[in-house]
Amino acid sequence: MNGMLNQPVLVLNRLWQAVNVCTVRRAMSLLFTGHAQVVFSGGGNDFRTFNFGEWTDFSRDEPSSDDSIGTVTFRVRVPRVILLKVYDRLPRKEVKFTRHNIFERDQNTCQYCNRRLDRSELNLDHVIPKNQGGPTTWENIVCSCIRCNTRKGHRTPREAGMRLIRQPKRPKWRPFVQVTFGLKAHDSWKHFIDTAYWNVELGEDPA
C-alpha cells in the first residue's frame, strides 16, 4: 500500500504545463480538498478531467485491478497526472543546459544558414572551437546543420568565412519541468514531457 502511495504523479498547472512531480499520497490529498483534478486519457490525446467525486465514480465503473488503492468503503484508481486548479506559474529555476533546450532556443534552425530542419539533421556546434579554448556554455553553443558544421570544422566562423544569424544567449524561460533523470515516467506523461535524451545535462560532447 505504502509503495503505491509513494509512486510519482505528474503535476500540471492550470495552463496544462508540467511543473512538478508529487507522490500519489499528495495527489490524492489535493484531489480530496478540491485543489486539483485528475487528467486521464483512454487513448490518444483526448484528455478528460475528473474531480474527486467523479474520479471515485469512474474508478467504480471502470476499475483497474493493478493500479488502485483501497479505502474503508471503496477502491479508487491511482491518478498518474493531475491538474492544479489555480496555479498558473512555472517554477522559477534556471534553464537547464540540455540539447532539447538549445534546439528550443534556436527553434530547430541552423544558426549559420538559417534553415529550419528536423532534429535528426541538426547537431550542436562550438562557435569558438574547443581546441581554441571555446567553452561548452549557452553563449558558445549553437544549433547547426550537418553541412554547415562540416564546412566550419574546427575553426571560428570568421576563419571559415561564415556568419552567425544571431548571437547565442542564455534563455530566460524554462520550457519544461526538470524531472530527476532516471525517474521512470508513466506512459500518460509522454504527452506533457520528455525525460530521455534531450533532458540530460550537456557535458563536453558537442563538436
C-alpha positions as CSV (number, residue, x, y, z in Angstrom):
1,M,0.0,0.0,0.0
2,N,2.7,2.5,1.0
3,G,4.6,1.6,-2.2
4,M,1.6,2.6,-4.3
5,L,1.1,5.8,-2.3
6,N,4.7,6.8,-2.9
7,Q,4.6,6.4,-6.7
8,P,5.2,9.5,-8.8
9,V,2.3,11.6,-10.2
10,L,2.9,14.4,-12.8
11,V,1.6,17.8,-11.8
12,L,0.3,20.3,-14.4
13,N,-0.5,23.9,-13.7
14,R,-3.9,25.2,-14.9
15,L,-2.3,26.1,-18.3
16,W,-1.6,22.3,-18.7
17,Q,2.2,22.9,-18.3
18,A,4.2,20.3,-16.3
19,V,5.5,21.9,-13.2
20,N,6.3,19.2,-10.7
21,V,6.2,15.6,-9.6
22,C,4.5,14.5,-6.4
23,T,3.5,11.3,-4.7
24,V,0.2,9.5,-5.1
25,R,-0.5,10.3,-1.4
26,R,0.0,14.1,-2.1
27,A,-2.1,13.9,-5.3
28,M,-5.0,12.3,-3.5
29,S,-4.9,15.0,-0.8
30,L,-5.0,17.7,-3.5
31,L,-7.9,15.9,-5.2
32,F,-9.9,15.4,-2.0
33,T,-9.5,19.1,-1.0
34,G,-10.6,20.3,-4.4
35,H,-7.3,21.9,-5.3
36,A,-6.7,19.6,-8.3
37,Q,-8.4,17.3,-10.9
38,V,-7.3,14.0,-12.4
39,V,-6.2,14.2,-16.0
40,F,-7.0,10.9,-17.8
41,S,-6.8,9.7,-21.4
42,G,-8.3,6.5,-22.6
43,G,-6.0,6.7,-25.6
44,G,-4.5,9.3,-27.9
45,N,-4.7,13.0,-27.0
46,D,-8.3,13.0,-25.8
47,F,-7.8,14.0,-22.2
48,R,-10.7,14.3,-19.6
49,T,-10.6,15.8,-16.2
50,F,-12.3,14.5,-13.1
51,N,-12.8,16.0,-9.6
52,F,-12.6,13.7,-6.6
53,G,-16.2,12.5,-6.7
54,E,-16.1,12.0,-10.5
55,W,-12.9,10.0,-10.2
56,T,-14.2,7.7,-7.5
57,D,-17.3,7.1,-9.7
58,F,-15.1,6.4,-12.7
59,S,-13.0,4.1,-10.6
60,R,-16.1,2.1,-9.6
61,D,-17.4,1.9,-13.1
62,E,-14.0,1.2,-14.8
63,P,-11.8,-0.4,-12.1
64,S,-8.1,-1.1,-12.6
65,S,-7.0,-4.3,-10.9
66,D,-3.3,-3.5,-10.5
67,D,-3.5,0.3,-10.4
68,S,-5.8,1.2,-7.5
69,I,-5.8,1.8,-3.8
70,G,-8.4,0.9,-1.2
71,T,-10.2,2.8,1.4
72,V,-12.6,1.5,4.1
73,T,-15.6,1.8,1.7
74,F,-14.3,1.8,-1.9
75,R,-11.3,1.4,-4.2
76,V,-10.0,4.3,-6.3
77,R,-7.8,4.3,-9.3
78,V,-4.3,5.8,-8.9
79,P,-4.0,9.1,-10.7
80,R,-1.0,9.5,-12.9
81,V,-1.4,13.1,-14.0
82,I,-3.2,15.9,-12.0
83,L,-4.1,19.4,-13.0
84,L,-3.9,22.2,-10.4
85,K,-7.0,24.4,-10.5
86,V,-5.4,27.8,-9.5
87,Y,-1.7,27.6,-10.1
88,D,-0.6,29.1,-13.4
89,R,3.1,29.8,-12.8
90,L,6.2,27.8,-13.8
91,P,8.8,27.3,-11.1
92,R,11.5,30.0,-11.1
93,K,14.5,28.0,-11.9
94,E,17.5,28.4,-14.2
95,V,17.0,26.9,-17.6
96,K,18.7,23.5,-17.8
97,F,21.6,23.4,-20.2
98,T,20.4,20.5,-22.4
99,R,20.3,19.6,-26.1
100,H,16.5,20.0,-26.1
101,N,16.7,23.5,-24.7
102,I,19.3,24.6,-27.2
103,F,17.2,23.3,-30.0
104,E,14.2,25.0,-28.5
105,R,16.1,28.3,-28.1
106,D,17.4,28.1,-31.7
107,Q,14.0,26.9,-33.0
108,N,15.5,23.9,-34.8
109,T,17.2,26.3,-37.1
110,C,20.8,26.2,-38.3
111,Q,22.4,29.4,-36.9
112,Y,24.7,29.7,-39.9
113,C,22.5,29.1,-43.0
114,N,19.1,29.8,-41.3
115,R,17.5,26.5,-42.5
116,R,14.9,25.0,-40.2
117,L,15.3,21.3,-40.2
118,D,14.3,18.1,-38.4
119,R,16.5,17.5,-35.3
120,S,17.9,14.3,-36.9
121,E,19.6,16.6,-39.5
122,L,21.0,19.0,-36.9
123,N,23.7,18.9,-34.3
124,L,25.4,21.3,-31.8
125,D,28.5,23.4,-32.6
126,H,31.0,25.3,-30.5
127,V,31.2,28.8,-32.1
128,I,34.7,29.1,-30.8
129,P,36.1,25.6,-31.2
130,K,37.2,23.6,-28.1
131,N,40.7,23.4,-29.5
132,Q,40.8,27.2,-29.3
133,G,39.6,27.3,-25.7
134,G,35.9,27.6,-26.5
135,P,33.7,26.7,-23.5
136,T,30.6,24.4,-23.5
137,T,28.2,27.2,-22.5
138,W,24.9,28.8,-23.7
139,E,26.9,31.6,-25.2
140,N,29.2,29.4,-27.2
141,I,26.9,26.5,-28.4
142,V,24.5,26.8,-31.3
143,C,22.3,24.6,-33.4
144,S,23.9,23.9,-36.8
145,C,23.1,21.7,-39.8
146,I,25.5,18.9,-40.6
147,R,26.6,20.6,-43.8
148,C,27.5,23.9,-42.1
149,N,29.1,22.0,-39.2
150,T,31.3,20.1,-41.6
151,R,32.2,23.2,-43.6
152,K,33.1,25.1,-40.4
153,G,35.2,22.3,-38.9
154,H,37.4,23.2,-36.0
155,R,37.5,26.9,-37.0
156,T,35.8,30.1,-35.8
157,P,33.0,31.4,-38.1
158,R,35.4,34.2,-39.2
159,E,38.1,31.8,-40.1
160,A,35.6,29.7,-42.0
161,G,34.1,32.7,-43.8
162,M,30.7,32.1,-42.1
163,R,28.4,34.4,-40.0
164,L,26.0,33.6,-37.2
165,I,22.4,34.7,-37.8
166,R,22.2,35.7,-34.1
167,Q,24.5,35.8,-31.1
168,P,23.8,32.8,-28.8
169,K,22.5,33.8,-25.3
170,R,21.3,32.1,-22.2
171,P,17.5,31.9,-22.4
172,K,15.3,33.3,-19.7
173,W,12.4,30.8,-20.0
174,R,12.1,27.4,-18.6
175,P,10.4,25.3,-21.3
176,F,9.5,22.1,-19.4
177,V,9.7,20.6,-16.0
178,Q,13.0,19.3,-14.7
179,V,12.3,15.7,-13.8
180,T,15.0,13.8,-12.0
181,F,16.8,11.8,-14.7
182,G,16.3,8.1,-14.4
183,L,12.8,8.5,-12.9
184,K,10.5,6.0,-14.6
185,A,7.7,8.1,-16.2
186,H,4.2,6.7,-16.6
187,D,3.1,6.3,-20.2
188,S,0.5,9.0,-19.7
189,W,3.2,11.6,-19.1
190,K,4.6,11.3,-22.6
191,H,2.2,13.9,-24.0
192,F,3.5,16.5,-21.5
193,I,7.2,16.0,-21.0
194,D,10.2,14.3,-22.5
195,T,12.5,12.8,-19.8
196,A,15.1,11.0,-22.0
197,Y,18.0,12.0,-24.2
198,W,17.1,15.7,-24.5
199,N,17.0,16.3,-20.8
200,V,20.5,15.2,-19.9
201,E,22.8,18.0,-18.9
202,L,25.4,18.7,-21.6
203,G,29.0,18.0,-20.9
204,E,31.8,18.2,-23.4
205,D,30.3,16.1,-26.2
206,P,29.2,18.8,-28.7
207,A,31.6,19.4,-31.6
